C-alpha cells in the first residue's frame, strides 16, 4: 500500500514536484503542461470490458434453435444425396449468419456512439481559470473542483473541503457517506480512513471541495482493484425478451407438430420419406419466425439513434418502451421549461425599486431609479447589492469575441454581471484583499448560500443569498435608505416578493452580517437572527418557445405535464401560464405536501399541475402518488438528491448539461440539451419504436402462419405442395428478413402524438393482432392455392405453377408491408403509397431477387423454378392488389366501427 495520503501528489506527479503544485493551486496547470503530462500518463480511463471478438460474434449467430434444425436438415438431405437441397440450406444458414452478424455490429456501434455522448466531464483549473474538460483528459497535478452529485473523476488529494461528504461504496462497500477534509491523516491509515483523499469512481454526496489529481486511469485505487468500468449493455428490452421466449416455445411447438405430421404422413398417408421429410423441413422453416429477433434488435437500435438525434440519450434500453407509454411528465422549471439564461431585471431595497438594463451576461447596463440612472454614490444600497452578488458567488464570467459566457450556475453568472453593472465593470476596490474563509454551499433543502470573508484588517463579513423566505427567517433587521439598520418590515418584503414573482421573475434575497473572528466557521444555527437584509433581486428567465410547443403537443397526446420546481409559488404560476400548463389556478407547495397523507396527496397530485418550493423528497412522494393512480410517470431531475425520485419514476430523465453525475446514473434517459422539447421528442420516438416493433411482429407472424397453413393444408388434403421446401427457405430467410427490416426504419405515423398513451400492461398479442394473423394466413393460403391450381389448369408444368405460387406469396408480402406501415390510419394516401427510401430500397432488392430466382438458369436449377410468362406475372401482381384491397377494406371497417363506438 502506498502512503499517498501523506504527500500524495509527490508519488504520481512528474518530477517537478510539490513546489510547483503549491504554486499551481491558484491557477492550475498550463494547457501545454497538461498536454505533456497526458503523453506521459495516458488517458484517465479504465479499460472497458473486452468486447466479443468478431469470430465469437459470428459463431454465436449459429447458436439458435432454428439453425440447429436447419443444420440437422442439411445433414439428412446430404445423407439422402439431395445435394442441391442441402447446398441451398447451407447457403441460407451462412447468409442468415452474415446478415445477423452485420446487423448486430451496427447495433453495437450505435450503442457505443451513445455511450461516448455520456462521457463525464470534470471542472478543473487550467491556465488560471475554471474550465470543464473531458474527465479522460485529466492528468496528475490538475486541480479539480468537485461538488455534490459529482462522480470523482480521478484520485485527488484534497486541498480544500467544505462540508464534504463522499459515498465510497464503489470502492469500500460502505454505503454511508464519509466526511472528508483537507487535514493530513496517518501514513498507515486504511483506504476507508484516508479522509484527505477523494477516490476515483466515488460519489460526492454533499459539499464542495478542491483537490490535486494524484493518480489517473489504472493508477487509481479503483483501477488497481477492478481494472474494469462498465458492464456491457445488451440490446434488449422486456418486449424483446418476451418475444425471444415466445419464439423459443414456438420453435419447440412447431418441431413437435412437425414430428407428428411426419408420423402421420408415413403411417396414414404412406408417403415416400424423402419428399415427406423435405415437406416437413419446409413446414418448420415456414412457421418459425427466424428473422424476428434480429429485426427487433435493429428496430431498437434505430430508435436509440433517432432519440439521440433529438438530444435524448437512452441509458437503459427498456426506457424506450416505457417512454412510449408515459401518461404524465413531471418536469423541472429552470432550464427545462425556461432557457436558464438569467438576467437581473430588478432590485428592491427598503423604499426603492430599481430597474436593471442589459442583456446576457455582459457586465454592462444601467441601474435606473424612477427612469434615471442611479449612481451608487447616491444609493449606497447598490454597493451592498454589488458586494453580496459578487462575493456570494462561485460563477466566473468569460468574454470571448465580444460575447460573455458563464462558467458555473447561470443565476450566479447573472449576479456577477449585476455586480459589474453597479461597479462599472471593474472589481469592487473595497473588497480587494478579502479572503473567503468559509462557505455554506447552496442546498435545495435550506435554499441559501452563505460566505464568510476576512478583510485586510482581519474583520469578518458574512454575505448570504437565497430564497426570500429562507433569508427573511435569518434576518433581524433591514438596511434603510440612509445606510442605517432598521426593523425588518416582513409584510413589505412579502408584498414585494409577490409582485416580482407575479411577473414571472425569480426572486432572491440578499443579506449581510458581521461575524466574530473567533467563531471562524459558518454554521446554520449561528446565522439565525444575525443578518441584515439588503433587499431583493428579481431575475428574468424567459420560457423556451419550443417548450411551449412541446407542452401543447403532450396535451394533444393525452399526456399531463406537471411542473415541479424549487422556485416561489407565484413565479411558478406565472411561468406555467406562459408555458401553457393546463391548471394554472392551483399550486401545491412543499409545505402543503408535507401536511397531506399519501391518500390525499394521490388525489391532489392528479388535480394539480404546479408544485412549488418543493425539495427532492417531495418529488419522490409525488412520483409514488401519481403511480398509485395507475399513471406512468416520467420525472426530470438534476441534483444529487433527485436520484431516488429518478429511480422510482417509470422513466427517470436527467439533465445532461446542468445535471449531476448522480442524477445521470440514476436516470434512464439523459437530455443532451436539458430541453423539455427533447422529452416530448423522446416520447414520440418511444411510441414510434413500440409501433414499429408491433408492426414487425404483425407483419412477420401472419407471413409465417400463412406459409405453414399452406403446407399443412396440402399435406392433409393430399394435394401437391404449391411451394417446395427450398423455396420456402428462400422466402423466409432472404425476402422476409429484408422486408421485415424495412419496418424497423419506419418514421412516426401521422397522429402518433394525437393518440392517448398506451396502457403499460397492454398485452402484445391483442385480439386485433390474433385476428389479423388468422385473416392474413387464410388469405395467403387461399391465394397461393388459387394461383397454383389456376396455373395447373392452364396446362403449365408443376414447376411453373410452383414458381407462380412462390412469387404470389412474395408479392403479397410486399403488399402486406405497405398495409402494415399504417396500422392506425388509411394506407390510401399519396404519402403512404410514396413510402420511404428504405421501404423502396427493400422492395426493389426483393423484386430483383425474385426476378433472379425466376429467370436466371442456374437459380432455376437450384430452386426448381421456371420462367413466368408476362401475362401470368401480371396476374400475380393483380392478386397482390386484391389481397391489399381485402385487408385494407377490413381495416377501414374496423376503424369505422371503432370510431362510432
Ligand atoms: P427547478 O427545480 O425548476 O430547477 P429551481 O432551480 O428554482 O427550480 P432550486 O434550485 O431548488 O429550484 O432553487 C430553489 C430556490 O433556491 C430558488 O428559487 C432560489 O430562490 C434559491 N436558489 C437557487 N439557487 C441558489 C444559489 N446558488 N444560491 C442561493 N440561492 C439559490
Boltz pocket constraint, residues with backbone or C-beta under 6 A from the ligand:
constraints:
  - pocket:
      binder: B
      contacts: [[A, 331], [A, 332], [A, 333], [A, 334], [A, 335], [A, 409], [A, 411], [A, 412], [A, 442], [A, 444], [A, 447], [A, 448], [A, 449], [A, 465], [A, 466], [A, 467], [A, 468], [A, 506], [A, 507], [A, 508], [A, 564], [A, 565], [A, 566], [A, 567], [A, 568], [A, 614]]
      max_distance: 6.0
